[in-house]
Structures are given as structure tokens and as C-alpha cells.
Amino acid sequence: MEEKLKQLKILAQNAEKENRSLLKSFSKKQKRLVDDLFHTAHDEVFAYTDCLKCANCCKTLGPRITDRDVDKMAKALKLKPAEVVEQYLKTDEDGDLVFKSMPCPFLMSDNYCMIYESRPKACREYPHTDRTNILQIKNITLQNSYTCPAVFDILELVKKRI
């Protein structure tokens, strides 16, 4: 998998100009069409994608943690919210709570999440390719194509269908 992820960075880099152009080409008036294209591609790609074989997002991306996330994690860990913040979190340069270090402190050796049912919202929604109004996050989608093989594949499917 590590070799595949190295290849992903090269593939994403080679496709970035084309992907950026694709995402830029969509107008706000095409919002529904774009969402439908991405949702269909998302469903198709995740029919064969096993995130547990990769977990690159959990190894490399630090999600923004909300107060609600802290409360849910605290309950799952049987800790007080302040203890969760003290043990696992820090405030980043944007003033957001994030994990102190990566990979995620809750990622186990088999790529399962120790707090899966109580994981942060950003983790639950990643890679965001099935959300409504995908055009609002086109830059994030482009960035995610470097990290997530599924996002790369979704962009490739969308390009073929345009």
C-alpha cells in the first residue's frame, strides 16, 4: 500500500492541472449536475475501495476537532473533555483544535479506529465527495486527491463522463 500511495502523489501531481481545470470549468449553475456526477462516482469508487487497507487520511491528515467532537470522544474514552484536550489535542495556527501528532492517536495497527462510533465529524465525512454542493470545496477535493486514492479515482471518473 505504501508504494501505491507514493504513486498516488505522482499521479495526482501529474493530473493536478487537468483536475484543477475540470473543477474550475463548472459554473454555479451546474451545481446539481456536478453533485450528481460526484455522488455517482463516489458510490462506484467506494463499492471497491477498502479504506482499512489504506487509512492514509488517518495517518497524515489532522482533522479540525469541534467542541461537540471533544465531548463525544471524552464519553467514548471515559475521560473529561478537558482531559481529552490536554492529552490528545492542540490549537493550531488558525485557532482550531487538532490532534497533537499524526498519525491519529486512535488509529490502531490494523487501521481500525479505536473510537470509530465517536470519531470527529471531519473524519466521518471524509473525503467529502458525497456532500451537497461539492463546488464549495473544489480546492479541498483537489488536495484530497493527493492523500486519498478514492478521491483520485472519483476525479478520473468524473473527467471521463464530462
C-alpha positions as CSV (number, residue, x, y, z in Angstrom):
1,M,0.0,0.0,0.0
2,E,2.9,2.3,0.7
3,E,4.1,2.1,-2.8
4,K,0.6,2.7,-4.1
5,L,0.4,5.9,-2.0
6,K,3.8,7.1,-3.4
7,Q,2.4,6.5,-6.9
8,L,-0.7,8.4,-5.9
9,K,1.2,11.5,-5.2
10,I,2.9,11.4,-8.6
11,L,-0.4,10.6,-10.3
12,A,-2.2,13.4,-8.5
13,Q,0.6,15.8,-9.3
14,N,0.6,14.9,-13.0
15,A,-3.2,15.2,-13.1
16,E,-3.4,18.4,-11.0
17,K,-3.5,20.9,-13.9
18,E,-6.3,18.9,-15.6
19,N,-8.2,18.3,-12.4
20,R,-7.9,22.0,-11.4
21,S,-9.2,23.0,-14.9
22,L,-12.1,20.5,-14.6
23,L,-13.2,21.8,-11.3
24,K,-12.8,25.4,-12.4
25,S,-14.9,24.8,-15.5
26,F,-18.0,24.0,-13.6
27,S,-20.3,27.0,-13.0
28,K,-22.5,27.6,-10.0
29,K,-25.5,27.0,-12.3
30,Q,-24.3,23.4,-12.8
31,K,-24.3,22.7,-9.1
32,R,-26.9,19.9,-9.3
33,L,-25.2,18.2,-12.3
34,V,-21.8,18.4,-10.6
35,D,-23.2,16.9,-7.4
36,D,-24.9,14.1,-9.3
37,L,-21.6,13.3,-11.2
38,F,-19.6,13.2,-8.0
39,H,-22.2,11.3,-6.0
40,T,-22.5,8.6,-8.7
41,A,-18.7,8.4,-9.0
42,H,-18.3,8.3,-5.2
43,D,-20.7,5.4,-4.9
44,E,-19.0,3.5,-7.7
45,V,-15.5,4.0,-6.3
46,F,-16.4,3.2,-2.7
47,A,-18.0,-0.1,-3.9
48,Y,-14.5,-1.4,-4.5
49,T,-12.4,0.8,-2.1
50,D,-11.5,-0.6,1.3
51,C,-10.4,2.3,3.5
52,L,-9.0,-0.2,6.1
53,K,-6.3,-1.2,3.6
54,C,-5.1,2.4,3.3
55,A,-6.0,4.7,6.2
56,N,-3.8,7.3,4.7
57,C,-6.2,10.0,5.9
58,C,-5.8,8.9,9.5
59,K,-2.0,8.7,9.1
60,T,-1.4,12.1,7.5
61,L,-4.4,14.5,7.8
62,G,-5.2,16.2,11.0
63,P,-9.0,17.0,11.1
64,R,-10.5,20.0,12.8
65,I,-12.0,19.0,16.1
66,T,-15.1,20.7,17.4
67,D,-16.3,21.0,21.0
68,R,-19.0,18.5,20.2
69,D,-16.3,16.1,18.9
70,V,-14.4,16.6,22.1
71,D,-17.5,15.7,24.2
72,K,-18.2,12.6,22.1
73,M,-14.6,11.4,22.3
74,A,-14.5,12.1,26.0
75,K,-17.6,9.9,26.6
76,A,-16.1,7.1,24.5
77,L,-12.8,7.3,26.3
78,K,-14.4,7.7,29.7
79,L,-12.5,10.9,30.2
80,K,-13.5,14.5,30.9
81,P,-13.4,16.8,27.9
82,A,-10.6,18.8,29.4
83,E,-8.5,15.6,29.7
84,V,-9.1,14.8,26.1
85,V,-7.9,18.2,25.1
86,E,-4.9,18.0,27.4
87,Q,-3.8,14.5,26.3
88,Y,-4.6,14.5,22.6
89,L,-5.2,17.9,21.2
90,K,-3.6,21.3,20.5
91,T,-4.7,24.6,19.0
92,D,-3.2,25.1,15.5
93,E,-2.2,28.4,13.8
94,D,-5.8,29.0,12.7
95,G,-7.1,28.6,16.2
96,D,-8.7,25.2,15.6
97,L,-8.3,22.2,17.8
98,V,-6.4,19.4,16.0
99,F,-4.5,16.2,17.1
100,K,-1.2,16.9,18.8
101,S,0.5,14.5,16.4
102,M,-0.2,12.3,13.5
103,P,-1.0,9.5,12.8
104,C,-4.2,9.9,14.7
105,P,-3.7,8.7,18.3
106,F,-6.8,6.5,17.9
107,L,-5.6,4.6,14.8
108,M,-4.8,1.1,15.7
109,S,-2.3,-1.1,14.0
110,D,-5.0,-2.9,11.9
111,N,-6.2,0.6,10.6
112,Y,-9.3,0.4,12.7
113,C,-10.3,3.4,14.7
114,M,-10.4,3.0,18.5
115,I,-13.3,5.5,18.8
116,Y,-14.9,4.8,15.4
117,E,-18.5,5.4,16.6
118,S,-17.4,8.7,18.3
119,R,-14.9,9.9,15.7
120,P,-14.8,13.6,14.8
121,K,-17.3,14.9,12.3
122,A,-14.5,15.7,9.8
123,C,-13.4,12.0,9.9
124,R,-17.0,10.8,9.5
125,E,-17.5,13.0,6.4
126,Y,-14.1,12.4,4.8
127,P,-13.4,12.5,1.8
128,H,-16.4,14.8,1.3
129,T,-17.1,13.7,-2.2
130,D,-20.7,12.7,-1.4
131,R,-21.6,16.0,0.1
132,T,-24.1,18.5,-1.4
133,N,-22.5,21.5,-3.3
134,I,-19.2,19.9,-4.0
135,L,-18.2,23.1,-5.8
136,Q,-17.8,24.8,-2.5
137,I,-14.9,22.5,-1.6
138,K,-13.2,22.1,-5.0
139,N,-9.8,23.1,-3.7
140,I,-10.1,20.6,-0.8
141,T,-11.1,17.9,-3.2
142,L,-8.1,18.6,-5.3
143,Q,-5.9,18.5,-2.2
144,N,-7.5,15.2,-1.1
145,S,-6.6,13.6,-4.4
146,Y,-3.0,13.5,-3.2
147,T,-4.0,11.7,0.0
148,C,-6.9,9.5,-0.8
149,P,-6.8,7.0,-3.7
150,A,-10.6,7.1,-3.8
151,V,-10.7,10.8,-4.4
152,F,-8.2,10.5,-7.2
153,D,-10.4,7.7,-8.8
154,I,-13.5,9.8,-8.4
155,L,-11.9,12.7,-10.2
156,E,-10.8,10.4,-13.0
157,L,-14.4,9.0,-13.4
158,V,-15.9,12.5,-13.5
159,K,-13.4,13.6,-16.1
160,K,-14.3,10.6,-18.3
161,R,-18.0,11.5,-18.0
162,I,-17.7,15.1,-19.0
